Amino acid sequence: MSNCFESKEAFKEAFKANVSNTYGRDFEDTYEEERFLTLGHMVRDYASENWRATKNAVKNSQSKQLFYFSMEFLMGRLLTSNLMNLGVYDVVKEGLSDLGIDINDMEEFESDAGLGNGGLGRLAACFLDSLASLNLPGHGNCIRYHYGLFKQKIVNNQQVELPDCWMKSGNVWEIWKPQHSVRVRFGGTIDAYMDQYGKFHQTYRPSLVIKAVPYDEPIIGYHTKTTNTLRLWDAEVDEETAQSGSLFNYLDDVTQLTANVYPDDSTPKGKELRLRQEYFFVCAGVDSIIRKHLRTYKTLDNLGEKVAIQLNDTHPVLVIPELMRVLMDDYDYEWDDAWKIVKETVAYTNHTVMAEALEKWDQNLVRSLLPRIYMIIEEIEKRWKFFVDHKGLCGIFNQVSILKDGQVHMAHLAIVGSHSVNGVAALHSQILKDDVFKYFEQIYPGLINNKTNGITHRRWLLYSNPQLTKLLEETIGPEFKTNPAKLEDLMDYVDDTNVQEKFFAAKMERKQILADYVKKELGIEVDVNSIFDCQAKRLHAYKRQLLNIFGVMHTYMKLKKDPSYRIYPRTFFFSAKAAASYSLAKEIIKLINIVANKVNNDPQTNKYLKVVFIPNYSVSVAEILLNAADVSEQISTAGKEASGTGNMKYMMNGALTLGTLDGANVEIVERVGFENAQIFGFRVEDINHMKHENSYNVWTYYNNNEEIRQVVDSLRNGVWSSNPDEFRLIYNDLMLRNDEFFVLGDFMSYIQAQAEIDQKYRNRSQWARMMLINIAKSGYFSSDRTIQQYADEIWNLKPISFK
């Protein structure tokens, strides 16, 4: 197999033979899908040589390894990136072409792996790519969800959720590893006693046991030997567990556990299932790490020296009590020794400042579902209280306690049990220190640190935008491919009119590709010479897609009212999923689609204004959308978005950031300058002041500004719908709940920012200059830089040495 990619001829011969032998038919009689599956297996098997070499090199050099625990890994399609990372893309492309096969058709057979929901999962995928490409031993740990969150369809302007059957043809990249299965135990009772030496003993009798079975995917570095592992855990029956008479309930429990990511937790049953999922992949992952470690070292005393576990948000925080349980119950460690190992090993990344997003679990649920784990959490809390009180800080314990108000506060447990806590953008980390976790900062000064997020430039520039990549290669040479900091060299060419024109040509190709996609999928014609204005991300009130569509509604009504008012043609692209039970977000999607229908079908205005909602947002949609954008809408309420990574992808592909000073927007503007971005709206300090003074009143904005009043009234007066209650949730959220996310407070500033963009775009040379500066300054936002900082400052991870 290792020689089959050496030349086009060798590949063709091996490919035809493999397809024919696998499916028992002549190559000419096989189906395209069969050919795709065969190609995927050939690539995976080819990567296996480096996979084996990586494992051996780590074992032989006794290198420290990272295990990245995340509830999500949004990997996207892997055929192209794996072929390119292995350096065999051209061989395969040309070989397939000789056989009458277009590699792009092959790529279309691959589904986006449904292993997540949004930015959290895509960040984790970028991190895996960077770890392997930097030759760092770092692996992912997640659940093998059989179905994605959901497939979004728009029916009668509304979101409809369909099953996301991403594994209908299997997962070509995975290898089943049943020999590494783990028994995960839930519920039941504990018999405990103290012996005459004061040693605690316990016998656990679970009521439910499910087998966790791993499926491993190779994570291939870019032109390196390093090939790491993404381990996905699936649930299988434990043959000796099912009670007589309850077999079907048991089978249902097993099936549900890995059915899909984020089951609806609006019911008690849904909450329990979500907690089961979290413990399931934590318990299995910890067991796997321990067993692997003991095969090399024969002791767990050095676990913290040889293993780093990073918790991606609060979902995997049960790692802390689970690792304590394993060390004490299975390997007879005393509490203090076990706790020292846990603290050395575990670090926690926070991704939110919003209190409702910091996970909390009902204590009774944790106690009944995970009785031993709950006992350990109680003991952690007791010792934590003793520690805080004896620092003379007893007055603040209620602010930092893990168990309070009948709930287990997972973020607090994460901080107490970790040696490092980090935010994901400079502003976000500062808010954690000053506000969200300020009492922890008093106890552990310097514990909270910042690691600004990044994106893998390989997927988001090299692979998804070959047009811009070619221009960059011709202008600054190829070094940026392996060292994204070299994009800075483009600063020498930002005033070069020839380079500016080449940029516009590359951008136009990407805009045409998006326009063709929209025409084919949605039947909407868009003007490629219009400004492409894009907002694509999870639909949430704080991300303020509502502010964006309000701007569109304002522009449309102004165009209709005043025939002398004209704008530079603009196409607004939206793409977003709303959580199935999030009624307000779903109503905003309905508003966007109803406005789109009206605007797009009005011959008086539609040559100036179009609105496109692209359903079922995914990595694959993003790869077409983001690099075609002229304007990147990053308009969350200041202080609410931890970082954002879409802002970095747009920037790297030459789009202007239209945004608030929130998340990583702050750092983008620091690098490109305010003159090369379009910043508007309240700052964090403005919002904090208004909250402190209780001075924000939505009715003041409504009553004092006719343009705001027209937009709000249009929700109910028949402009968009003959039903005055069609958008009642939106209206009530704004006007009766005092506009929690300051949509109306920022509205006129947003409209002014859009008007300024309209003027800037008309100056072709100036616009190209701004875009080239954004691209040149985007290298800092590579996940390679982020991962190197984690490796140096938190994990103490060194590159693998291949002897």
VEXDRENMI-511332 format. One record per residue (C-alpha): residue in one letter; residue number from 0; z, y, x. Coordinates in steps of 0.5 Angstrom, whole numbers. Example, Ala and Ser with C-alpha at 12.3 -4.5 7.8 and 13.67 -1.06 7.14 Angstrom:
<pts>
 type seq    zz    yy    xx
    A   0    16    -9    25
    S   1    14    -2    27
</pts>
This chain:
<pts>
 type seq    zz    yy    xx
    M   0     0     0     0
    S   1     2     5     6
    N   2    -6     5     8
    C   3    -9     6     1
    F   4    -8    14     1
    E   5   -11    14     8
    S   6   -18    16     6
    K   7   -22    17     0
    E   8   -26    10     0
    A   9   -19     6     2
    F  10   -16    10    -4
    K  11   -22     8    -9
    E  12   -22     1    -7
    A  13   -14     0    -8
    F  14   -14     4   -14
    K  15   -20     0   -18
    A  16   -16    -7   -15
    N  17   -10    -5   -18
    V  18   -12    -3   -25
    S  19   -16    -9   -25
    N  20   -11   -14   -23
    T  21    -5   -10   -27
    Y  22    -9   -10   -34
    G  23   -13   -17   -33
    R  24   -20   -13   -34
    D  25   -25   -10   -30
    F  26   -24    -3   -28
    E  27   -30    -1   -32
    D  28   -26    -4   -38
    T  29   -19    -1   -37
    Y  30   -17     5   -41
    E  31   -15    12   -38
    E  32    -8    11   -40
    E  33    -8     5   -36
    R  34   -11     8   -30
    F  35    -6    14   -30
    L  36     0     9   -30
    T  37    -3     5   -24
    L  38    -4    11   -20
    G  39     3    13   -22
    H  40     6     7   -19
    M  41     1     7   -13
    V  42     4    14   -11
    R  43    11    12   -13
    D  44    11     6    -8
    Y  45     7    10    -3
    A  46    13    14    -3
    S  47    18     8    -3
    E  48    17     8     5
    N  49    20    15     6
    W  50    25    13     1
    R  51    28     7     5
    A  52    27    11    11
    T  53    31    17     8
    K  54    37    12     6
    N  55    37     8    13
    A  56    37    15    17
    V  57    43    18    12
    K  58    47    11    13
    N  59    45    10    21
    S  60    47    18    22
    Q  61    53    18    17
    S  62    51    24    14
    K  63    54    28     9
    Q  64    51    27     2
    L  65    51    32    -4
    F  66    51    29   -11
    Y  67    49    34   -16
    F  68    52    33   -23
    S  69    48    36   -29
    M  70    47    34   -36
    E  71    40    37   -35
    F  72    34    36   -30
    L  73    28    39   -33
    M  74    23    36   -28
    G  75    16    38   -31
    R  76    10    33   -30
    L  77    11    30   -23
    L  78     4    27   -21
    T  79     1    34   -18
    S  80     7    36   -14
    N  81     8    29   -12
    L  82     1    28    -9
    M  83     2    35    -6
    N  84     8    34    -3
    L  85     6    27     0
    G  86     0    31     3
    V  87    -5    26    -1
    Y  88    -8    31    -7
    D  89   -15    32    -4
    V  90   -16    25    -3
    V  91   -14    22   -10
    K  92   -18    28   -13
    E  93   -24    27    -9
    G  94   -23    19   -10
    L  95   -22    20   -18
    S  96   -28    24   -18
    D  97   -33    19   -15
    L  98   -30    14   -20
    G  99   -32    19   -26
    I 100   -25    21   -27
    D 101   -22    29   -27
    I 102   -15    29   -24
    N 103   -14    34   -29
    D 104   -15    29   -35
    M 105   -10    24   -31
    E 106    -5    30   -31
    E 107    -5    31   -38
    F 108    -3    24   -40
    E 109     4    25   -37
    S 110     9    28   -41
    D 111    14    33   -39
    A 112    21    29   -38
    G 113    25    31   -44
    L 114    32    31   -40
    G 115    34    38   -42
    N 116    34    44   -46
    G 117    33    51   -41
    G 118    34    54   -35
    L 119    40    50   -33
    G 120    36    44   -33
    R 121    30    47   -29
    L 122    35    50   -24
    A 123    37    43   -23
    A 124    30    41   -22
    C 125    28    47   -17
    F 126    35    45   -13
    L 127    32    38   -12
    D 128    26    40   -10
    S 129    29    45    -5
    L 130    34    39    -2
    A 131    28    34    -1
    S 132    24    40     2
    L 133    29    42     7
    N 134    31    35     9
    L 135    38    35     6
    P 136    41    29     3
    G 137    42    31    -4
    H 138    41    27   -10
    G 139    41    28   -18
    N 140    46    25   -23
    C 141    44    25   -30
    I 142    43    21   -37
    R 143    36    18   -38
    Y 144    35    21   -45
    H 145    30    17   -49
    Y 146    28    23   -53
    G 147    28    30   -51
    L 148    32    36   -55
    F 149    26    36   -60
    K 150    19    37   -61
    Q 151    18    44   -64
    K 152    12    45   -69
    I 153    11    52   -73
    V 154    10    50   -81
    N 155    10    56   -86
    N 156    12    61   -80
    Q 157    18    57   -79
    Q 158    21    52   -73
    V 159    21    45   -75
    E 160    24    39   -71
    L 161    20    33   -69
    P 162    22    27   -64
    D 163    20    29   -57
    C 164    18    22   -55
    W 165    17    23   -48
    M 166    18    16   -46
    K 167    13    13   -51
    S 168     9    10   -45
    G 169    15     9   -40
    N 170    17    13   -34
    V 171    12    12   -29
    W 172    17    14   -23
    E 173    23    10   -25
    I 174    26     4   -22
    W 175    31     0   -26
    K 176    37    -2   -22
    P 177    41    -7   -26
    Q 178    45    -9   -20
    H 179    48    -3   -20
    S 180    51    -2   -27
    V 181    58     0   -29
    R 182    62    -1   -35
    V 183    64     5   -38
    R 184    71     5   -43
    F 185    73     9   -49
    G 186    78     9   -54
    G 187    84     4   -54
    T 188    91     4   -52
    I 189    95     4   -45
    D 190   101     0   -43
    A 191   105     4   -38
    Y 192   111     3   -34
    M 193   115     5   -28
    D 194   117     0   -23
    Q 195   123     0   -19
    Y 196   120     4   -13
    G 197   118     9   -18
    K 198   111     7   -18
    F 199   107     8   -24
    H 200   103     2   -27
    Q 201    98     2   -33
    T 202    94    -3   -37
    Y 203    88     0   -41
    R 204    85    -4   -47
    P 205    79     0   -49
    S 206    76    -1   -56
    L 207    69     0   -54
    V 208    66    -2   -47
    I 209    58     0   -46
    K 210    54    -1   -40
    A 211    51     4   -36
    V 212    45     2   -32
    P 213    41     6   -27
    Y 214    34     8   -27
    D 215    32    12   -20
    E 216    27    17   -19
    P 217    24    19   -12
    I 218    25    26   -10
    I 219    19    27    -5
    G 220    20    33     0
    Y 221    14    38     1
    H 222    11    35     7
    T 223    17    32    10
    K 224    20    25    10
    T 225    26    26     6
    T 226    26    23    -1
    N 227    32    23    -5
    T 228    34    20   -11
    L 229    35    23   -18
    R 230    39    17   -22
    L 231    39    17   -29
    W 232    44    13   -33
    D 233    42     9   -39
    A 234    46     5   -44
    E 235    46    -2   -45
    V 236    51    -7   -49
    D 237    56   -10   -45
    E 238    55   -18   -47
    E 239    63   -19   -47
    T 240    65   -13   -51
    A 241    62   -13   -58
    Q 242    68   -15   -63
    S 243    66   -20   -69
    G 244    64   -17   -75
    S 245    62   -10   -72
    L 246    56   -12   -68
    F 247    52    -7   -71
    N 248    56    -1   -71
    Y 249    57    -3   -63
    L 250    49    -3   -62
    D 251    49     4   -66
    D 252    54     7   -61
    V 253    50     4   -55
    T 254    43     7   -58
    Q 255    46    14   -60
    L 256    49    15   -53
    T 257    43    16   -49
    A 258    38    18   -55
    N 259    38    25   -54
    V 260    40    31   -50
    Y 261    46    35   -54
    P 262    47    32   -60
    D 263    49    37   -66
    D 264    56    38   -65
    S 265    57    42   -71
    T 266    61    35   -74
    P 267    67    32   -71
    K 268    62    26   -70
    G 269    57    30   -66
    K 270    63    33   -62
    E 271    65    26   -60
    L 272    58    23   -59
    R 273    57    29   -54
    L 274    64    28   -50
    R 275    62    21   -50
    Q 276    56    23   -46
    E 277    59    27   -41
    Y 278    64    22   -40
    F 279    59    16   -39
    F 280    55    20   -34
    V 281    61    22   -30
    C 282    64    15   -30
    A 283    58    12   -28
    G 284    56    17   -23
    V 285    63    17   -19
    D 286    63     9   -19
    S 287    56     9   -16
    I 288    58    14   -11
    I 289    65    10    -9
    R 290    61     4    -8
    K 291    56     7    -4
    H 292    61    10     0
    L 293    65     4     1
    R 294    59     0     4
    T 295    58     5    10
    Y 296    66     7    11
    K 297    71     2     8
    T 298    75     7     7
    L 299    76    13     2
    D 300    80    17     6
    N 301    74    21     9
    L 302    71    22     2
    G 303    71    29     2
    E 304    68    29     9
    K 305    62    25     7
    V 306    61    27     0
    A 307    60    33    -4
    I 308    60    33   -11
    Q 309    57    40   -15
    L 310    59    41   -22
    N 311    53    44   -25
    D 312    57    48   -31
    T 313    62    45   -35
    H 314    59    39   -38
    P 315    61    34   -32
    V 316    68    37   -31
    L 317    71    30   -32
    V 318    69    28   -25
    I 319    76    31   -23
    P 320    80    27   -27
    E 321    76    21   -27
    L 322    76    21   -19
    M 323    83    22   -19
    R 324    83    16   -24
    V 325    79    12   -19
    L 326    83    13   -13
    M 327    90    12   -16
    D 328    89     6   -21
    D 329    83     2   -17
    Y 330    85     4   -10
    D 331    93     5   -10
    Y 332    93    13    -8
    E 333    99    17    -9
    W 334    97    23   -13
    D 335    98    28    -7
    D 336    93    24    -3
    A 337    88    23    -9
    W 338    88    31   -11
    K 339    87    33    -4
    I 340    81    28    -3
    V 341    78    31   -10
    K 342    79    38    -8
    E 343    75    37    -2
    T 344    70    34    -5
    V 345    68    38   -12
    A 346    65    45   -13
    Y 347    64    48   -19
    T 348    58    53   -21
    N 349    59    57   -27
    H 350    53    59   -31
    T 351    56    64   -37
    V 352    61    69   -38
    M 353    61    68   -46
    A 354    67    65   -48
    E 355    64    61   -54
    A 356    60    58   -48
    L 357    66    56   -44
    E 358    67    49   -46
    K 359    73    47   -50
    W 360    75    40   -53
    D 361    80    38   -58
    Q 362    86    35   -55
    N 363    87    30   -60
    L 364    79    28   -59
    V 365    80    27   -51
    R 366    87    24   -52
    S 367    84    18   -57
    L 368    77    18   -54
    L 369    79    18   -46
    P 370    87    16   -46
    R 371    88    15   -39
    I 372    84    21   -37
    Y 373    88    25   -42
    M 374    94    23   -39
    I 375    91    25   -32
    I 376    89    32   -35
    E 377    96    33   -37
    E 378    99    31   -30
    I 379    94    36   -27
    E 380    97    42   -32
    K 381   104    40   -31
    R 382   103    41   -23
    W 383    99    47   -24
    K 384   104    50   -28
    F 385   109    49   -23
    F 386   104    52   -17
    V 387   103    58   -21
    D 388   110    59   -23
    H 389   112    58   -16
    K 390   107    63   -13
    G 391   111    68   -17
    L 392   106    69   -22
    C 393   109    66   -28
    G 394   107    71   -33
    I 395   100    70   -33
    F 396   100    62   -33
    N 397    98    62   -41
    Q 398    91    66   -38
    V 399    90    60   -33
    S 400    93    54   -37
    I 401    88    48   -38
    L 402    91    46   -44
    K 403    93    51   -50
    D 404    91    52   -57
    G 405    90    45   -58
    Q 406    84    45   -53
    V 407    82    43   -46
    H 408    79    49   -43
    M 409    74    45   -38
    A 410    72    51   -34
    H 411    80    52   -32
    L 412    80    45   -31
    A 413    74    46   -26
    I 414    77    52   -22
    V 415    84    48   -21
    G 416    80    42   -19
    S 417    75    45   -14
    H 418    75    48    -7
    S 419    69    53    -9
    V 420    67    56   -15
    N 421    61    60   -16
    G 422    57    65   -20
    V 423    49    65   -20
    A 424    47    72   -19
    A 425    51    78   -16
    L 426    53    82   -22
    H 427    55    75   -26
    S 428    60    73   -20
    Q 429    63    80   -20
    I 430    64    79   -28
    L 431    67    73   -26
    K 432    72    76   -21
    D 433    73    82   -25
    D 434    74    79   -32
    V 435    73    72   -34
    F 436    77    69   -29
    K 437    80    75   -26
    Y 438    87    71   -26
    F 439    85    66   -22
    E 440    82    71   -17
    Q 441    89    73   -17
    I 442    92    66   -15
    Y 443    86    64   -10
    P 444    83    71    -7
    G 445    76    69    -5
    L 446    75    63    -9
    I 447    70    65   -13
    N 448    63    66    -9
    N 449    56    68   -11
    K 450    50    64   -10
    T 451    44    68   -13
    N 452    39    63   -16
    G 453    32    61   -14
    I 454    26    58   -16
    T 455    22    53   -12
    H 456    16    57   -10
    R 457    12    50    -9
    R 458    11    49   -17
    W 459    11    56   -19
    L 460     6    59   -14
    L 461     3    54   -10
    Y 462     1    49   -15
    S 463     1    52   -22
    N 464    -3    58   -19
    P 465    -8    56   -14
    Q 466   -12    63   -15
    L 467    -6    67   -12
    T 468    -4    62    -7
    K 469   -11    62    -4
    L 470   -11    70    -4
    L 471    -4    70     0
    E 472    -7    65     5
    E 473   -13    69     6
    T 474    -9    75     7
    I 475    -3    73    10
    G 476    -4    66    13
    P 477    -1    59    10
    E 478     6    60    13
    F 479     9    62     7
    K 480     8    55     4
    T 481    14    52     8
    N 482    17    59     9
    P 483    17    63     3
    A 484    21    69     7
    K 485    14    70    10
    L 486    11    73     3
    E 487    14    79     6
    D 488     8    80    10
    L 489     4    82     4
    M 490     8    89     5
    D 491     2    91    10
    Y 492    -3    90     5
    V 493     0    93    -2
    D 494    -5    99    -1
    D 495   -11    95     1
    T 496   -16    96    -4
    N 497   -20    90    -3
    V 498   -13    86    -3
    Q 499   -12    90   -10
    E 500   -18    88   -13
    K 501   -18    80   -11
    F 502   -11    80   -14
    F 503   -14    83   -21
    A 504   -19    77   -20
    A 505   -14    72   -19
    K 506   -10    75   -25
    M 507   -16    75   -29
    E 508   -17    68   -28
    R 509   -10    66   -30
    K 510   -11    70   -36
    Q 511   -17    67   -38
    I 512   -14    60   -37
    L 513    -8    62   -42
    A 514   -13    65   -47
    D 515   -17    59   -47
    Y 516   -11    55   -48
    V 517    -9    59   -54
    K 518   -15    59   -57
    K 519   -16    51   -57
    E 520    -8    50   -59
    L 521    -7    56   -64
    G 522   -14    58   -66
    I 523   -12    65   -64
    E 524   -17    70   -60
    V 525   -14    74   -55
    D 526   -17    80   -51
    V 527   -16    78   -43
    N 528   -17    85   -42
    S 529   -11    87   -46
    I 530    -4    88   -42
    F 531    -1    81   -43
    D 532     7    82   -45
    C 533    11    75   -44
    Q 534    18    73   -47
    A 535    19    66   -46
    K 536    26    63   -46
    R 537    31    60   -50
    L 538    32    63   -57
    H 539    39    66   -57
    A 540    41    73   -60
    Y 541    44    75   -53
    K 542    37    74   -50
    R 543    34    79   -55
    Q 544    28    77   -57
    L 545    29    81   -64
    L 546    29    87   -60
    N 547    22    85   -57
    I 548    19    84   -64
    F 549    22    90   -67
    G 550    18    94   -62
    V 551    12    90   -64
    M 552    14    92   -71
    H 553    15    99   -69
    T 554     8   100   -66
    Y 555     5    97   -71
    M 556     7   101   -77
    K 557     6   107   -72
    L 558    -1   105   -71
    K 559    -2   104   -79
    K 560     1   111   -80
    D 561    -2   115   -75
    P 562   -10   114   -74
    S 563   -10   118   -68
    Y 564    -4   114   -65
    R 565    -7   109   -60
    I 566    -4   104   -55
    Y 567    -7   101   -49
    P 568    -9    94   -52
    R 569    -3    89   -51
    T 570    -2    82   -53
    F 571     5    80   -54
    F 572     7    72   -52
    F 573    13    69   -55
    S 574    15    62   -53
    A 575    22    59   -55
    K 576    26    54   -58
    A 577    32    55   -63
    A 578    38    50   -63
    A 579    37    46   -69
    S 580    43    49   -73
    Y 581    42    56   -70
    S 582    40    59   -77
    L 583    40    66   -74
    A 584    35    64   -68
    K 585    31    60   -73
    E 586    30    66   -77
    I 587    28    71   -71
    I 588    23    65   -70
    K 589    20    66   -77
    L 590    20    74   -77
    I 591    16    73   -70
    N 592    11    69   -74
    I 593    11    73   -80
    V 594    10    79   -76
    A 595     4    76   -72
    N 596     0    73   -78
    K 597     0    81   -81
    V 598    -1    84   -74
    N 599    -7    79   -72
    N 600   -10    79   -79
    D 601   -11    87   -79
    P 602   -17    89   -77
    Q 603   -15    96   -77
    T 604   -10    95   -71
    N 605   -12    88   -68
    K 606   -16    90   -63
    Y 607   -10    94   -60
    L 608    -4    89   -62
    K 609    -4    82   -62
    V 610     2    77   -62
    V 611     2    70   -60
    F 612     8    65   -61
    I 613     7    59   -57
    P 614    10    53   -60
    N 615    14    47   -56
    Y 616    16    51   -50
    S 617    16    47   -44
    V 618    15    47   -36
    S 619     8    45   -38
    V 620     7    51   -42
    A 621    11    56   -37
    E 622     6    54   -32
    I 623     0    56   -36
    L 624     4    62   -39
    L 625     8    66   -33
    N 626     3    67   -28
    A 627    -2    70   -33
    A 628     3    75   -35
    D 629     3    83   -33
    V 630    10    84   -36
    S 631    16    80   -36
    E 632    21    81   -41
    Q 633    28    80   -39
    I 634    32    84   -44
    S 635    38    81   -45
    T 636    44    85   -47
    A 637    47    88   -40
    G 638    53    83   -38
    K 639    51    77   -42
    E 640    45    73   -38
    A 641    48    70   -32
    S 642    42    70   -28
    G 643    36    68   -31
    T 644    30    65   -27
    G 645    24    66   -31
    N 646    25    73   -28
    M 647    24    70   -21
    K 648    18    66   -23
    Y 649    14    72   -27
    M 650    16    77   -21
    M 651    13    71   -16
    N 652     6    71   -20
    G 653     5    79   -20
    A 654     8    81   -26
    L 655    13    88   -28
    T 656    20    86   -30
    L 657    21    90   -36
    G 658    29    89   -37
    T 659    36    91   -37
    L 660    40    91   -31
    D 661    43    84   -32
    G 662    43    78   -28
    A 663    38    77   -23
    N 664    34    83   -25
    V 665    39    87   -21
    E 666    38    84   -15
    I 667    30    84   -16
    V 668    30    92   -17
    E 669    35    92   -11
    R 670    29    89    -7
    V 671    23    92   -10
    G 672    26    99   -12
    F 673    26   102   -19
    E 674    19   105   -18
    N 675    16    98   -18
    A 676    20    95   -24
    Q 677    22    98   -31
    I 678    29    98   -33
    F 679    32   101   -39
    G 680    38   101   -44
    F 681    46   101   -43
    R 682    49    98   -36
    V 683    55    94   -36
    E 684    60    99   -35
    D 685    57   103   -41
    I 686    58    97   -46
    N 687    65    96   -43
    H 688    67   103   -44
    M 689    64   102   -52
    K 690    68    96   -53
    H 691    74    99   -50
    E 692    74   105   -54
    N 693    71   101   -60
    S 694    66   107   -60
    Y 695    59   103   -62
    N 696    57   104   -69
    V 697    51   101   -71
    W 698    50   106   -77
    T 699    50   112   -73
    Y 700    44   109   -70
    Y 701    41   107   -77
    N 702    43   114   -80
    N 703    41   119   -74
    N 704    34   116   -72
    E 705    28   115   -77
    E 706    24   110   -73
    I 707    30   106   -72
    R 708    31   106   -80
    Q 709    24   105   -81
    V 710    24    98   -77
    V 711    31    96   -80
    D 712    29    98   -87
    S 713    22    94   -86
    L 714    26    88   -86
    R 715    28    89   -94
    N 716    22    93   -97
    G 717    16    89   -97
    V 718    13    91   -91
    W 719    13    84   -88
    S 720    15    80   -94
    S 721    15    81  -101
    N 722    22    77  -101
    P 723    27    82  -100
    D 724    32    77   -97
    E 725    27    73   -93
    F 726    31    76   -87
    R 727    38    77   -89
    L 728    41    73   -84
    I 729    38    78   -79
    Y 730    40    84   -83
    N 731    47    82   -84
    D 732    48    80   -76
    L 733    46    87   -75
    M 734    48    92   -80
    L 735    54    88   -83
    R 736    57    85   -76
    N 737    56    92   -72
    D 738    50    89   -68
    E 739    54    85   -63
    F 740    48    85   -58
    F 741    47    93   -58
    V 742    39    92   -61
    L 743    39    98   -64
    G 744    43   102   -59
    D 745    38   100   -54
    F 746    32   101   -58
    M 747    29   108   -57
    S 748    30   106   -49
    Y 749    26   100   -50
    I 750    21   104   -54
    Q 751    20   109   -48
    A 752    20   104   -43
    Q 753    14   101   -46
    A 754    11   107   -47
    E 755    12   108   -39
    I 756     9   101   -38
    D 757     3   103   -42
    Q 758     1   109   -38
    K 759     3   106   -31
    Y 760    -2   100   -33
    R 761    -8   105   -34
    N 762    -8   107   -26
    R 763   -11   101   -24
    S 764    -9   102   -16
    Q 765    -2   104   -17
    W 766    -1    97   -22
    A 767    -4    93   -17
    R 768     0    96   -11
    M 769     7    95   -16
    M 770     5    88   -17
    L 771     3    86   -10
    I 772    10    89    -8
    N 773    14    84   -13
    I 774    10    78   -10
    A 775    12    80    -3
    K 776    19    81    -5
    S 777    20    75    -9
    G 778    21    70    -3
    Y 779    28    72    -3
    F 780    29    68   -10
    S 781    26    62    -7
    S 782    31    56    -9
    D 783    30    54    -1
    R 784    34    60     0
    T 785    39    59    -5
    I 786    40    51    -3
    Q 787    41    53     4
    Q 788    47    58     2
    Y 789    50    52    -2
    A 790    49    48     4
    D 791    52    52     9
    E 792    58    55     5
    I 793    60    50     0
    W 794    57    43     2
    N 795    57    43    10
    L 796    51    39     9
    K 797    46    38    15
    P 798    39    36    15
    I 799    37    29    16
    S 800    35    26    23
    F 801    30    21    23
    K 802    30    17    29
</pts>
